[in-house]
Amino acid sequence: MEATKSRTVEGAFVLTPSALEQVKKKLARPGQEARVLAVRVVKGGCSGMGYDLNLVGAPKPDDLTWEQDGVTVATDPDSVKYLTGTQVDYAKSEFGGAFMFRNPNAKSSCGCGTSFSS
């Protein structure tokens, strides 16, 4: 069976300027220049589903990809239905910072903002 190639699409979700700035800082580190931001919905977390956000070498064969302000973003087709319309932000605090997901598809979410139910 021949592997399918990733498809370029319009963004299923958007990164805020703060999130883009943080991703670009990570991509500017030595050895990270040719990376892709992979965002997926995974089972887990205190609400049943969670977000997985990583820099990877290349999208998976079935991933949907797009570019936002010079950052290549990828997600799998199953995650798109949960992520469409989501805004990914980066919030700084005195203890560091974290990516936050504002997901209009979530019926409920946990207090930490990293898991949700649909």
PyMOL commands that set and color helices and strands:
alter all, ss='L'
color gray80, all
select helices_A, chain A and resi 17-27+77-83
alter helices_A, ss='H'
color red, helices_A
select strands_A, chain A and resi 7-8+14-15+36-43+49-56+64-68+71-75+87-93+96-102+108-109+115-117
alter strands_A, ss='S'
color yellow, strands_A
deselect
rebuild
show_as cartoon
